[in-house]
């Protein structure tokens, strides 16, 4: 989604930082994921204004 919105692929520009930010959002309960056999099946972002 970041690539589509900004035209920049964070996995190319800052892969470690991108993964750390994603992991932090999951830990904080701001992103919910369902992973099975190492594959992402579902992802929901909790966003508020």
CHARMM internal coordinates of N, CA and C (Angstrom, degrees):
IC EDIT
DIST 1 N 1 CA 1.4399
DIST 1 CA 1 C 1.5178
ANGL 1 N 1 CA 1 C 110.47
DIST 1 C 2 N 1.2981
ANGL 1 CA 1 C 2 N 117.37
DIHE 1 N 1 CA 1 C 2 N -37.92
DIST 2 N 2 CA 1.4623
ANGL 1 C 2 N 2 CA 120.13
DIHE 1 CA 1 C 2 N 2 CA 178.43
DIST 2 CA 2 C 1.5179
ANGL 2 N 2 CA 2 C 110.85
DIHE 1 C 2 N 2 CA 2 C -60.11
DIST 2 C 3 N 1.3067
ANGL 2 CA 2 C 3 N 116.35
DIHE 2 N 2 CA 2 C 3 N -42.64
DIST 3 N 3 CA 1.4662
ANGL 2 C 3 N 3 CA 121.01
DIHE 2 CA 2 C 3 N 3 CA 179.48
DIST 3 CA 3 C 1.5249
ANGL 3 N 3 CA 3 C 110.74
DIHE 2 C 3 N 3 CA 3 C -60.33
DIST 3 C 4 N 1.3234
ANGL 3 CA 3 C 4 N 117.07
DIHE 3 N 3 CA 3 C 4 N -45.33
DIST 4 N 4 CA 1.4587
ANGL 3 C 4 N 4 CA 120.79
DIHE 3 CA 3 C 4 N 4 CA -179.04
DIST 4 CA 4 C 1.5290
ANGL 4 N 4 CA 4 C 111.96
DIHE 3 C 4 N 4 CA 4 C -65.97
DIST 4 C 5 N 1.3351
ANGL 4 CA 4 C 5 N 116.72
DIHE 4 N 4 CA 4 C 5 N -37.16
DIST 5 N 5 CA 1.4658
ANGL 4 C 5 N 5 CA 120.55
DIHE 4 CA 4 C 5 N 5 CA -176.81
DIST 5 CA 5 C 1.5206
ANGL 5 N 5 CA 5 C 113.09
DIHE 4 C 5 N 5 CA 5 C -78.74
DIST 5 C 6 N 1.3398
ANGL 5 CA 5 C 6 N 117.59
DIHE 5 N 5 CA 5 C 6 N -35.39
DIST 6 N 6 CA 1.4626
ANGL 5 C 6 N 6 CA 120.13
DIHE 5 CA 5 C 6 N 6 CA -172.75
DIST 6 CA 6 C 1.5266
ANGL 6 N 6 CA 6 C 113.78
DIHE 5 C 6 N 6 CA 6 C -113.83
DIST 6 C 7 N 1.3177
ANGL 6 CA 6 C 7 N 116.81
DIHE 6 N 6 CA 6 C 7 N -18.42
DIST 7 N 7 CA 1.4545
ANGL 6 C 7 N 7 CA 120.31
DIHE 6 CA 6 C 7 N 7 CA -175.59
DIST 7 CA 7 C 1.5206
ANGL 7 N 7 CA 7 C 112.66
DIHE 6 C 7 N 7 CA 7 C 80.83
DIST 7 C 8 N 1.3319
ANGL 7 CA 7 C 8 N 117.20
DIHE 7 N 7 CA 7 C 8 N 4.51
DIST 8 N 8 CA 1.4637
ANGL 7 C 8 N 8 CA 122.69
DIHE 7 CA 7 C 8 N 8 CA -179.80
DIST 8 CA 8 C 1.5259
ANGL 8 N 8 CA 8 C 108.24
DIHE 7 C 8 N 8 CA 8 C -115.24
DIST 8 C 9 N 1.3201
ANGL 8 CA 8 C 9 N 116.82
DIHE 8 N 8 CA 8 C 9 N 129.99
DIST 9 N 9 CA 1.4533
ANGL 8 C 9 N 9 CA 121.57
DIHE 8 CA 8 C 9 N 9 CA 177.35
DIST 9 CA 9 C 1.5257
ANGL 9 N 9 CA 9 C 108.46
DIHE 8 C 9 N 9 CA 9 C -91.14
DIST 9 C 10 N 1.3488
ANGL 9 CA 9 C 10 N 117.98
DIHE 9 N 9 CA 9 C 10 N 107.93
DIST 10 N 10 CA 1.4629
ANGL 9 C 10 N 10 CA 120.29
DIHE 9 CA 9 C 10 N 10 CA -177.65
DIST 10 CA 10 C 1.5250
ANGL 10 N 10 CA 10 C 113.15
DIHE 9 C 10 N 10 CA 10 C -64.62
DIST 10 C 11 N 1.3236
ANGL 10 CA 10 C 11 N 117.74
DIHE 10 N 10 CA 10 C 11 N -21.59
DIST 11 N 11 CA 1.4594
ANGL 10 C 11 N 11 CA 119.82
DIHE 10 CA 10 C 11 N 11 CA 177.27
DIST 11 CA 11 C 1.5209
ANGL 11 N 11 CA 11 C 111.87
DIHE 10 C 11 N 11 CA 11 C -73.85
DIST 11 C 12 N 1.3253
ANGL 11 CA 11 C 12 N 116.87
DIHE 11 N 11 CA 11 C 12 N -17.07
DIST 12 N 12 CA 1.4653
ANGL 11 C 12 N 12 CA 120.47
DIHE 11 CA 11 C 12 N 12 CA 175.08
DIST 12 CA 12 C 1.5251
ANGL 12 N 12 CA 12 C 111.16
DIHE 11 C 12 N 12 CA 12 C -93.47
DIST 12 C 13 N 1.3342
ANGL 12 CA 12 C 13 N 117.56
DIHE 12 N 12 CA 12 C 13 N -37.97
DIST 13 N 13 CA 1.4616
ANGL 12 C 13 N 13 CA 120.45
DIHE 12 CA 12 C 13 N 13 CA -175.01
DIST 13 CA 13 C 1.5217
ANGL 13 N 13 CA 13 C 113.34
DIHE 12 C 13 N 13 CA 13 C -84.69
DIST 13 C 14 N 1.3521
ANGL 13 CA 13 C 14 N 118.27
DIHE 13 N 13 CA 13 C 14 N -35.26
DIST 14 N 14 CA 1.4648
ANGL 13 C 14 N 14 CA 121.91
DIHE 13 CA 13 C 14 N 14 CA -177.92
DIST 14 CA 14 C 1.5293
ANGL 14 N 14 CA 14 C 109.64
DIHE 13 C 14 N 14 CA 14 C -155.13
DIST 14 C 15 N 1.3336
ANGL 14 CA 14 C 15 N 117.78
DIHE 14 N 14 CA 14 C 15 N 68.77
DIST 15 N 15 CA 1.4637
ANGL 14 C 15 N 15 CA 119.71
DIHE 14 CA 14 C 15 N 15 CA -174.54
DIST 15 CA 15 C 1.5255
ANGL 15 N 15 CA 15 C 114.13
DIHE 14 C 15 N 15 CA 15 C -59.98
DIST 15 C 16 N 1.3219
ANGL 15 CA 15 C 16 N 117.76
DIHE 15 N 15 CA 15 C 16 N -42.54
DIST 16 N 16 CA 1.4680
ANGL 15 C 16 N 16 CA 120.16
DIHE 15 CA 15 C 16 N 16 CA -178.93
DIST 16 CA 16 C 1.5236
ANGL 16 N 16 CA 16 C 110.57
DIHE 15 C 16 N 16 CA 16 C -66.00
DIST 16 C 17 N 1.3155
ANGL 16 CA 16 C 17 N 117.12
DIHE 16 N 16 CA 16 C 17 N -45.38
DIST 17 N 17 CA 1.4624
ANGL 16 C 17 N 17 CA 121.15
DIHE 16 CA 16 C 17 N 17 CA 179.55
DIST 17 CA 17 C 1.5138
ANGL 17 N 17 CA 17 C 112.00
DIHE 16 C 17 N 17 CA 17 C -63.66
DIST 17 C 18 N 1.3293
ANGL 17 CA 17 C 18 N 116.95
DIHE 17 N 17 CA 17 C 18 N -40.17
DIST 18 N 18 CA 1.4617
ANGL 17 C 18 N 18 CA 121.05
DIHE 17 CA 17 C 18 N 18 CA 179.22
DIST 18 CA 18 C 1.5215
ANGL 18 N 18 CA 18 C 110.34
DIHE 17 C 18 N 18 CA 18 C -62.76
DIST 18 C 19 N 1.3283
ANGL 18 CA 18 C 19 N 116.85
DIHE 18 N 18 CA 18 C 19 N -45.14
DIST 19 N 19 CA 1.4704
ANGL 18 C 19 N 19 CA 120.32
DIHE 18 CA 18 C 19 N 19 CA 179.58
DIST 19 CA 19 C 1.5253
ANGL 19 N 19 CA 19 C 111.01
DIHE 18 C 19 N 19 CA 19 C -65.43
DIST 19 C 20 N 1.3267
ANGL 19 CA 19 C 20 N 117.59
DIHE 19 N 19 CA 19 C 20 N -38.92
DIST 20 N 20 CA 1.4676
ANGL 19 C 20 N 20 CA 120.95
DIHE 19 CA 19 C 20 N 20 CA 177.93
DIST 20 CA 20 C 1.5247
ANGL 20 N 20 CA 20 C 110.98
DIHE 19 C 20 N 20 CA 20 C -63.61
DIST 20 C 21 N 1.3273
ANGL 20 CA 20 C 21 N 117.29
DIHE 20 N 20 CA 20 C 21 N -44.01
DIST 21 N 21 CA 1.4717
ANGL 20 C 21 N 21 CA 120.58
DIHE 20 CA 20 C 21 N 21 CA 179.14
DIST 21 CA 21 C 1.5246
ANGL 21 N 21 CA 21 C 111.07
DIHE 20 C 21 N 21 CA 21 C -63.74
DIST 21 C 22 N 1.3198
ANGL 21 CA 21 C 22 N 116.85
DIHE 21 N 21 CA 21 C 22 N -41.47
DIST 22 N 22 CA 1.4676
ANGL 21 C 22 N 22 CA 120.49
DIHE 21 CA 21 C 22 N 22 CA 178.24
DIST 22 CA 22 C 1.5266
ANGL 22 N 22 CA 22 C 110.89
DIHE 21 C 22 N 22 CA 22 C -63.37
DIST 22 C 23 N 1.3197
ANGL 22 CA 22 C 23 N 117.20
DIHE 22 N 22 CA 22 C 23 N -45.50
DIST 23 N 23 CA 1.4666
ANGL 22 C 23 N 23 CA 121.43
DIHE 22 CA 22 C 23 N 23 CA 179.40
DIST 23 CA 23 C 1.5234
ANGL 23 N 23 CA 23 C 110.86
DIHE 22 C 23 N 23 CA 23 C -62.16
DIST 23 C 24 N 1.3317
ANGL 23 CA 23 C 24 N 117.49
DIHE 23 N 23 CA 23 C 24 N -40.09
DIST 24 N 24 CA 1.4671
ANGL 23 C 24 N 24 CA 121.31
DIHE 23 CA 23 C 24 N 24 CA 179.28
DIST 24 CA 24 C 1.5314
ANGL 24 N 24 CA 24 C 110.77
DIHE 23 C 24 N 24 CA 24 C -63.84
DIST 24 C 25 N 1.3249
ANGL 24 CA 24 C 25 N 117.41
DIHE 24 N 24 CA 24 C 25 N -41.90
DIST 25 N 25 CA 1.4725
ANGL 24 C 25 N 25 CA 120.56
DIHE 24 CA 24 C 25 N 25 CA 178.77
DIST 25 CA 25 C 1.5256
ANGL 25 N 25 CA 25 C 111.14
DIHE 24 C 25 N 25 CA 25 C -63.45
DIST 25 C 26 N 1.3258
ANGL 25 CA 25 C 26 N 116.92
DIHE 25 N 25 CA 25 C 26 N -37.96
DIST 26 N 26 CA 1.4628
ANGL 25 C 26 N 26 CA 120.70
DIHE 25 CA 25 C 26 N 26 CA 177.50
DIST 26 CA 26 C 1.5228
ANGL 26 N 26 CA 26 C 109.62
DIHE 25 C 26 N 26 CA 26 C -65.59
DIST 26 C 27 N 1.3306
ANGL 26 CA 26 C 27 N 117.72
DIHE 26 N 26 CA 26 C 27 N -46.95
DIST 27 N 27 CA 1.4615
ANGL 26 C 27 N 27 CA 122.57
DIHE 26 CA 26 C 27 N 27 CA 179.34
DIST 27 CA 27 C 1.5219
ANGL 27 N 27 CA 27 C 111.53
DIHE 26 C 27 N 27 CA 27 C -59.64
DIST 27 C 28 N 1.3222
ANGL 27 CA 27 C 28 N 117.09
DIHE 27 N 27 CA 27 C 28 N -38.42
DIST 28 N 28 CA 1.4633
ANGL 27 C 28 N 28 CA 122.17
DIHE 27 CA 27 C 28 N 28 CA -179.46
DIST 28 CA 28 C 1.5274
ANGL 28 N 28 CA 28 C 112.73
DIHE 27 C 28 N 28 CA 28 C -77.06
DIST 28 C 29 N 1.3167
ANGL 28 CA 28 C 29 N 117.96
DIHE 28 N 28 CA 28 C 29 N -4.68
DIST 29 N 29 CA 1.4539
ANGL 28 C 29 N 29 CA 121.17
DIHE 28 CA 28 C 29 N 29 CA -179.27
DIST 29 CA 29 C 1.5159
ANGL 29 N 29 CA 29 C 113.34
DIHE 28 C 29 N 29 CA 29 C 77.80
DIST 29 C 30 N 1.3224
ANGL 29 CA 29 C 30 N 117.20
DIHE 29 N 29 CA 29 C 30 N 15.91
DIST 30 N 30 CA 1.4642
ANGL 29 C 30 N 30 CA 121.56
DIHE 29 CA 29 C 30 N 30 CA 179.66
DIST 30 CA 30 C 1.5196
ANGL 30 N 30 CA 30 C 112.01
DIHE 29 C 30 N 30 CA 30 C -88.62
DIST 30 C 31 N 1.3249
ANGL 30 CA 30 C 31 N 116.23
DIHE 30 N 30 CA 30 C 31 N -14.47
DIST 31 N 31 CA 1.4646
ANGL 30 C 31 N 31 CA 121.93
DIHE 30 CA 30 C 31 N 31 CA 176.54
DIST 31 CA 31 C 1.5223
ANGL 31 N 31 CA 31 C 107.16
DIHE 30 C 31 N 31 CA 31 C -136.43
DIST 31 C 32 N 1.3085
ANGL 31 CA 31 C 32 N 115.92
DIHE 31 N 31 CA 31 C 32 N 132.82
DIST 32 N 32 CA 1.4597
ANGL 31 C 32 N 32 CA 120.77
DIHE 31 CA 31 C 32 N 32 CA 175.85
DIST 32 CA 32 C 1.5154
ANGL 32 N 32 CA 32 C 107.91
DIHE 31 C 32 N 32 CA 32 C -111.03
DIST 32 C 33 N 1.3198
ANGL 32 CA 32 C 33 N 115.54
DIHE 32 N 32 CA 32 C 33 N 136.72
DIST 33 N 33 CA 1.4582
ANGL 32 C 33 N 33 CA 120.05
DIHE 32 CA 32 C 33 N 33 CA 179.69
DIST 33 CA 33 C 1.5249
ANGL 33 N 33 CA 33 C 109.91
DIHE 32 C 33 N 33 CA 33 C -133.04
DIST 33 C 34 N 1.3137
ANGL 33 CA 33 C 34 N 115.08
DIHE 33 N 33 CA 33 C 34 N 153.18
DIST 34 N 34 CA 1.4561
ANGL 33 C 34 N 34 CA 122.40
DIHE 33 CA 33 C 34 N 34 CA 171.96
DIST 34 CA 34 C 1.5291
ANGL 34 N 34 CA 34 C 106.01
DIHE 33 C 34 N 34 CA 34 C -125.44
DIST 34 C 35 N 1.3274
ANGL 34 CA 34 C 35 N 115.49
DIHE 34 N 34 CA 34 C 35 N 117.28
DIST 35 N 35 CA 1.4608
ANGL 34 C 35 N 35 CA 121.37
DIHE 34 CA 34 C 35 N 35 CA -178.53
DIST 35 CA 35 C 1.5256
ANGL 35 N 35 CA 35 C 108.00
DIHE 34 C 35 N 35 CA 35 C -119.22
DIST 35 C 36 N 1.3206
ANGL 35 CA 35 C 36 N 116.04
DIHE 35 N 35 CA 35 C 36 N 132.95
DIST 36 N 36 CA 1.4639
ANGL 35 C 36 N 36 CA 120.93
DIHE 35 CA 35 C 36 N 36 CA 177.05
DIST 36 CA 36 C 1.5195
ANGL 36 N 36 CA 36 C 108.59
DIHE 35 C 36 N 36 CA 36 C -133.59
DIST 36 C 37 N 1.3181
ANGL 36 CA 36 C 37 N 115.36
DIHE 36 N 36 CA 36 C 37 N 128.24
DIST 37 N 37 CA 1.4718
ANGL 36 C 37 N 37 CA 121.33
DIHE 36 CA 36 C 37 N 37 CA -179.83
DIST 37 CA 37 C 1.5271
ANGL 37 N 37 CA 37 C 111.51
DIHE 36 C 37 N 37 CA 37 C 54.40
DIST 37 C 38 N 1.3321
ANGL 37 CA 37 C 38 N 116.27
DIHE 37 N 37 CA 37 C 38 N 37.43
DIST 38 N 38 CA 1.4598
ANGL 37 C 38 N 38 CA 120.97
DIHE 37 CA 37 C 38 N 38 CA 177.50
DIST 38 CA 38 C 1.5164
ANGL 38 N 38 CA 38 C 114.76
DIHE 37 C 38 N 38 CA 38 C 77.48
DIST 38 C 39 N 1.3364
ANGL 38 CA 38 C 39 N 117.59
DIHE 38 N 38 CA 38 C 39 N 6.11
DIST 39 N 39 CA 1.4654
ANGL 38 C 39 N 39 CA 121.34
DIHE 38 CA 38 C 39 N 39 CA -179.66
DIST 39 CA 39 C 1.5210
ANGL 39 N 39 CA 39 C 109.82
DIHE 38 C 39 N 39 CA 39 C -113.61
DIST 39 C 40 N 1.3151
ANGL 39 CA 39 C 40 N 115.79
DIHE 39 N 39 CA 39 C 40 N 136.48
DIST 40 N 40 CA 1.4559
ANGL 39 C 40 N 40 CA 121.88
DIHE 39 CA 39 C 40 N 40 CA 176.82
DIST 40 CA 40 C 1.5236
ANGL 40 N 40 CA 40 C 108.96
DIHE 39 C 40 N 40 CA 40 C -73.99
DIST 40 C 41 N 1.3419
ANGL 40 CA 40 C 41 N 115.80
DIHE 40 N 40 CA 40 C 41 N 121.76
DIST 41 N 41 CA 1.4610
ANGL 40 C 41 N 41 CA 120.56
DIHE 40 CA 40 C 41 N 41 CA 179.68
DIST 41 CA 41 C 1.5230
ANGL 41 N 41 CA 41 C 111.79
DIHE 40 C 41 N 41 CA 41 C -101.44
DIST 41 C 42 N 1.3415
ANGL 41 CA 41 C 42 N 116.24
DIHE 41 N 41 CA 41 C 42 N -32.62
DIST 42 N 42 CA 1.4622
ANGL 41 C 42 N 42 CA 120.64
DIHE 41 CA 41 C 42 N 42 CA -174.95
DIST 42 CA 42 C 1.5170
ANGL 42 N 42 CA 42 C 109.03
DIHE 41 C 42 N 42 CA 42 C -152.78
DIST 42 C 43 N 1.3365
ANGL 42 CA 42 C 43 N 116.89
DIHE 42 N 42 CA 42 C 43 N 143.15
DIST 43 N 43 CA 1.4634
ANGL 42 C 43 N 43 CA 121.91
DIHE 42 CA 42 C 43 N 43 CA 177.07
DIST 43 CA 43 C 1.5192
ANGL 43 N 43 CA 43 C 108.06
DIHE 42 C 43 N 43 CA 43 C -145.21
DIST 43 C 44 N 1.3262
ANGL 43 CA 43 C 44 N 116.44
DIHE 43 N 43 CA 43 C 44 N 131.15
DIST 44 N 44 CA 1.4653
ANGL 43 C 44 N 44 CA 121.67
DIHE 43 CA 43 C 44 N 44 CA 176.66
DIST 44 CA 44 C 1.5224
ANGL 44 N 44 CA 44 C 108.45
DIHE 43 C 44 N 44 CA 44 C -132.20
DIST 44 C 45 N 1.3320
ANGL 44 CA 44 C 45 N 116.22
DIHE 44 N 44 CA 44 C 45 N 129.98
DIST 45 N 45 CA 1.4627
ANGL 44 C 45 N 45 CA 122.08
DIHE 44 CA 44 C 45 N 45 CA 177.80
DIST 45 CA 45 C 1.5207
ANGL 45 N 45 CA 45 C 109.29
DIHE 44 C 45 N 45 CA 45 C -99.55
DIST 45 C 46 N 1.3329
ANGL 45 CA 45 C 46 N 116.78
DIHE 45 N 45 CA 45 C 46 N 132.84
DIST 46 N 46 CA 1.4558
ANGL 45 C 46 N 46 CA 121.84
DIHE 45 CA 45 C 46 N 46 CA 175.69
DIST 46 CA 46 C 1.5208
ANGL 46 N 46 CA 46 C 107.01
DIHE 45 C 46 N 46 CA 46 C -93.13
DIST 46 C 47 N 1.3331
ANGL 46 CA 46 C 47 N 115.90
DIHE 46 N 46 CA 46 C 47 N 115.20
DIST 47 N 47 CA 1.4617
ANGL 46 C 47 N 47 CA 121.67
DIHE 46 CA 46 C 47 N 47 CA -176.51
DIST 47 CA 47 C 1.5190
ANGL 47 N 47 CA 47 C 108.58
DIHE 46 C 47 N 47 CA 47 C -129.16
DIST 47 C 48 N 1.3248
ANGL 47 CA 47 C 48 N 116.50
DIHE 47 N 47 CA 47 C 48 N 138.69
DIST 48 N 48 CA 1.4656
ANGL 47 C 48 N 48 CA 120.06
DIHE 47 CA 47 C 48 N 48 CA 174.98
DIST 48 CA 48 C 1.5168
ANGL 48 N 48 CA 48 C 108.96
DIHE 47 C 48 N 48 CA 48 C -137.33
DIST 48 C 49 N 1.2999
ANGL 48 CA 48 C 49 N 115.62
DIHE 48 N 48 CA 48 C 49 N 154.76
DIST 49 N 49 CA 1.4653
ANGL 48 C 49 N 49 CA 121.38
DIHE 48 CA 48 C 49 N 49 CA 178.37
DIST 49 CA 49 C 1.5049
ANGL 49 N 49 CA 49 C 110.65
DIHE 48 C 49 N 49 CA 49 C -93.51
END
COOR INIT
IC SEED 1 N 1 CA 1 C
IC BUILD
